[in-house]
Amino acid sequence: MSWRRRIVEDGYQRLLRPLLFRSHGGDPEKVHEDMIATLGVLAAAPGARDAMRALTRVPAEPVEVAGIRFPGRVGLAAGMDKDGRAALAWQHLGFAFAELGTVTAQAQPGNPKPRVFRAQASRGLVNRMGFNNHGALALANRLAVAGIFRGNGAAGIPLGISIGKTKVVPVQDAVGDYLTSFDHVHPHADYVAVNVSSPNTPGLRTLQDGGAMASLLGALTARAAQLSPADPVPVFVKIAPDLTWPQIDEVLAAASDHGVAGVIATNTTLSREGLAAVDAPLAYEDGGLSGAPLTVRAREVVGYVASHTDLPVMGVGGIMTAGDARAMLDAGARLLQLYTGFIYAGPALVGAINEEVR
Ligand SMILES: Cc1cc2nc3c(=O)[nH]c(=O)nc-3n(C[C@H](O)[C@H](O)[C@H](O)COP(=O)(O)O)c2cc1C
């Protein structure tokens, strides 16, 4: 391990993480907001930007997926930077791409707080954020102001944008609601991720059912083709780890039938298996569980998808170590995304994975 990575790893795990986990009275959401705001500021300061880059940079091998050239395999998962406030920062932390959002057609506050809980002994998180975001248009405007448009590389790395359903819109009207978000974000997205797998919007996961899935994906890919006939923006679909194999088959059939570019597996789980005894009370909190308790199931789902379709898979869920990343790639993932692992291990995890992958 290089001295730089050791500084970043030890500095985060021994100094910064304990401080962060205790600050704001231990409220993970407030810490998160501070982190995103700080990263947004640092990304705009050339000195800080260069320092972040120098400390975290580990060469990665580029890979082309769905016609997009990714400078490496490790990306940031959706939900970390919902409103794109730190869109320019992720490249400097070593990420090869970032998935912004999930945004919805209408701005919405999300669920009542508290709505994120650390399962520290289990290296997990339970969240029921409920798509709190300022809306698809606000994200599009922010990216436009930053000069970030599809394919222009202004964020330094490809950016995906995840779209979801506005809570107050009934599930039967979901297609129109997704299309509104799509229309706003598509000029800025290197790919669009269709989130039908958050457990925190009532009814959302029913959109993964065959018929509903086909209508939604069909409408979105048709709109992509209509808006850029020569080069439609790739559409990915993100699935839940709690689906059965026949349910996954239905999603894959709909995805293949409608020219979807790839699958993102997985979102958080409703299962509470794998929680350490001290975290057991979190089993009674509503929401989705992420992190180490999800590692094995997410990898299983990635393996299933990769072996039942030719569509490329982005593997996400419980990648806490470089070994987990390797196993996810071995299961068939072409690209990886991190959320909870980044919270527990810090930015050194990205470099460690790049080193492992090389
Ligand atoms: C606090 C929090 C918020 C999240 N928000 C979103 C979101 O808005 N959209 C989405 O597709 N996934 C969201 N996720 C799920 C992650 O993108 C990821 O799929 C999941 O956490 C599993 O990966 P992990 O174990 O590396 O965290 C969220 C996860 C967490 C912990």
The ligand as an SDF file (V2000), in Angstrom:
LIG
                    3D

 31 33  0  0  0  0  0  0  0  0999 V2000
  -28.8740    7.2430    2.8820 C   0  0  0  0  0  0  0  0  0  0  0  0
  -29.0560    6.5250    1.5760 C   0  0  0  0  0  0  0  0  0  0  0  0
  -29.7760    7.1320    0.5520 C   0  0  0  0  0  0  0  0  0  0  0  0
  -29.9610    6.4750   -0.6720 C   0  0  0  0  0  0  0  0  0  0  0  0
  -30.6440    7.0940   -1.6730 N   0  0  0  0  0  0  0  0  0  0  0  0
  -30.7840    6.4810   -2.8720 C   0  0  0  0  0  0  0  0  0  0  0  0
  -31.4220    7.1300   -3.9560 C   0  0  0  0  0  0  0  0  0  0  0  0
  -31.8600    8.2770   -3.8480 O   0  0  0  0  0  0  0  0  0  0  0  0
  -31.5420    6.4500   -5.1220 N   0  0  0  0  0  0  0  0  0  0  0  0
  -31.0550    5.1890   -5.3040 C   0  0  0  0  0  0  0  0  0  0  0  0
  -31.1670    4.6110   -6.3890 O   0  0  0  0  0  0  0  0  0  0  0  0
  -30.4120    4.5580   -4.2970 N   0  0  0  0  0  0  0  0  0  0  0  0
  -30.2700    5.1740   -3.0970 C   0  0  0  0  0  0  0  0  0  0  0  0
  -29.6040    4.5300   -2.0950 N   0  0  0  0  0  0  0  0  0  0  0  0
  -29.1210    3.1540   -2.3230 C   0  0  0  0  0  0  0  0  0  0  0  0
  -27.6610    3.1300   -2.7570 C   0  0  0  0  0  0  0  0  0  0  0  0
  -27.4670    3.7940   -3.9780 O   0  0  0  0  0  0  0  0  0  0  0  0
  -27.1890    1.6670   -2.9000 C   0  0  0  0  0  0  0  0  0  0  0  0
  -27.9060    1.0470   -3.9260 O   0  0  0  0  0  0  0  0  0  0  0  0
  -27.3870    0.8510   -1.6220 C   0  0  0  0  0  0  0  0  0  0  0  0
  -27.1150    1.6340   -0.4820 O   0  0  0  0  0  0  0  0  0  0  0  0
  -26.5060   -0.3940   -1.6050 C   0  0  0  0  0  0  0  0  0  0  0  0
  -25.1420   -0.0450   -1.7090 O   0  0  0  0  0  0  0  0  0  0  0  0
  -24.1710    0.0800   -0.4300 P   0  0  0  0  0  0  0  0  0  0  0  0
  -24.3170   -1.1590    0.3640 O   0  0  0  0  0  0  0  0  0  0  0  0
  -22.8130    0.3180   -1.0080 O   0  0  0  0  0  0  0  0  0  0  0  0
  -24.6570    1.2710    0.3380 O   0  0  0  0  0  0  0  0  0  0  0  0
  -29.4180    5.1840   -0.8640 C   0  0  0  0  0  0  0  0  0  0  0  0
  -28.6930    4.5820    0.1700 C   0  0  0  0  0  0  0  0  0  0  0  0
  -28.4990    5.2290    1.3600 C   0  0  0  0  0  0  0  0  0  0  0  0
  -27.7230    4.5460    2.4570 C   0  0  0  0  0  0  0  0  0  0  0  0
  1  2  1  0
  2  3  1  0
  2 30  2  0
  3  4  2  0
  4  5  1  0
  4 28  1  0
  5  6  2  0
  6  7  1  0
  6 13  1  0
  7  8  2  0
  7  9  1  0
  9 10  1  0
 10 11  2  0
 10 12  1  0
 12 13  2  0
 13 14  1  0
 14 15  1  0
 14 28  1  0
 15 16  1  0
 16 17  1  0
 16 18  1  0
 18 19  1  0
 18 20  1  0
 20 21  1  0
 20 22  1  0
 22 23  1  0
 23 24  1  0
 24 25  2  0
 24 26  1  0
 24 27  1  0
 28 29  2  0
 29 30  1  0
 30 31  1  0
M  END
$$$$
